[in-house]
Amino acid sequence: MTVYIDPPVWPGGGRVWSHLVSDVSYDELHAFAAAIGCPRRAFDRDHYDVPSARYPAAVSAGAVEVGCKELLRRLTDAGLRRPKRRGPSRDG
C-alpha cells in the first residue's frame, strides 16, 4: 500500500493544491483521503486535490512525497491514470 503526494504548487480558487494518488487502487486512495479529512468531492478522475493546509496531515499519515512527474509516472505505471477526455477537434 502506497499513497503518493506531490508538492502543493497547483494554484486554484485562491489556494495552492497537491495531488494525492495510489499505486494500488482507488479504494485505497478513497480510504486514505477520508482518513485525513479530504471530502469525496475533492476526487478528480484519478486523484484527490489536496489543499496545502492538509499536506502535512497527508505526509504524517504516510503519503510519500514525490515530484509531480514521479507522481504521474507511478499513477500511469499502476494502470490507474484516467486522462481528461478530449472533445472533438475543431477540424472535424
C-alpha positions as CSV (number, residue, x, y, z in Angstrom):
1,M,0.0,0.0,0.0
2,T,1.5,3.3,-1.1
3,V,-0.1,6.6,-1.5
4,Y,1.8,9.5,-3.1
5,I,1.5,13.3,-2.9
6,D,3.2,16.0,-4.9
7,P,4.2,19.4,-3.6
8,P,1.5,22.0,-3.2
9,V,2.2,24.1,-6.2
10,W,-1.0,24.0,-8.2
11,P,-3.0,27.3,-7.9
12,G,-6.8,27.4,-7.9
13,G,-9.5,29.2,-6.1
14,G,-7.2,31.4,-4.1
15,R,-5.3,28.4,-2.7
16,V,-2.4,26.1,-3.7
17,W,-3.0,22.4,-4.1
18,S,-1.3,19.0,-4.2
19,H,-2.4,15.8,-5.9
20,L,-2.8,12.6,-3.9
21,V,-2.7,9.2,-5.8
22,S,-2.5,5.5,-5.0
23,D,-0.4,3.0,-7.0
24,V,-2.7,0.1,-5.8
25,S,-6.4,1.0,-6.1
26,Y,-9.0,3.8,-6.0
27,D,-10.4,2.1,-2.9
28,E,-7.1,2.5,-1.1
29,L,-7.0,6.1,-2.2
30,H,-10.5,6.9,-1.1
31,A,-9.9,5.3,2.4
32,F,-6.6,7.3,2.8
33,A,-8.2,10.5,1.8
34,A,-11.2,10.0,4.1
35,A,-8.7,9.3,7.0
36,I,-7.0,12.7,6.5
37,G,-10.3,14.5,6.2
38,C,-10.5,15.0,2.4
39,P,-14.1,15.1,1.2
40,R,-15.1,12.8,-1.7
41,R,-15.9,15.8,-3.8
42,A,-12.1,16.5,-3.9
43,F,-11.7,13.4,-6.1
44,D,-11.0,14.2,-9.7
45,R,-10.9,11.2,-12.1
46,D,-7.8,9.5,-10.6
47,H,-6.5,11.7,-7.8
48,Y,-7.6,13.9,-4.9
49,D,-6.9,17.6,-4.9
50,V,-5.4,18.4,-1.5
51,P,-5.1,21.9,-0.2
52,S,-1.7,22.9,1.1
53,A,-3.1,23.2,4.6
54,R,-3.8,19.4,4.6
55,Y,-0.4,18.5,3.1
56,P,1.3,17.9,6.5
57,A,-1.5,15.6,7.6
58,A,-1.2,13.6,4.4
59,V,2.6,13.1,4.9
60,S,2.1,12.4,8.6
61,A,-0.4,9.7,7.8
62,G,2.1,8.0,5.4
63,A,1.8,9.6,2.0
64,V,5.1,9.5,0.2
65,E,6.3,12.9,-1.1
66,V,7.3,12.8,-4.7
67,G,7.7,15.3,-7.5
68,C,4.9,16.0,-10.0
69,K,6.4,13.9,-12.8
70,E,7.2,11.0,-10.5
71,L,3.6,11.0,-9.2
72,L,2.2,10.9,-12.7
73,R,4.6,8.1,-13.7
74,R,3.6,6.0,-10.7
75,L,-0.1,6.5,-11.4
76,T,0.4,5.6,-15.0
77,D,2.5,2.6,-14.3
78,A,-0.2,1.3,-11.9
79,G,-2.7,1.5,-14.7
80,L,-4.8,3.9,-12.7
81,R,-4.4,7.0,-14.9
82,R,-7.7,8.4,-16.2
83,P,-6.8,11.3,-18.5
84,K,-9.3,14.0,-19.4
85,R,-11.4,13.3,-22.4
86,R,-10.7,15.5,-25.3
87,G,-13.7,16.8,-27.2
88,P,-14.0,16.5,-30.9
89,S,-11.4,18.6,-32.8
90,R,-12.5,21.8,-34.5
91,D,-11.2,20.4,-37.8
92,G,-13.8,17.7,-37.7
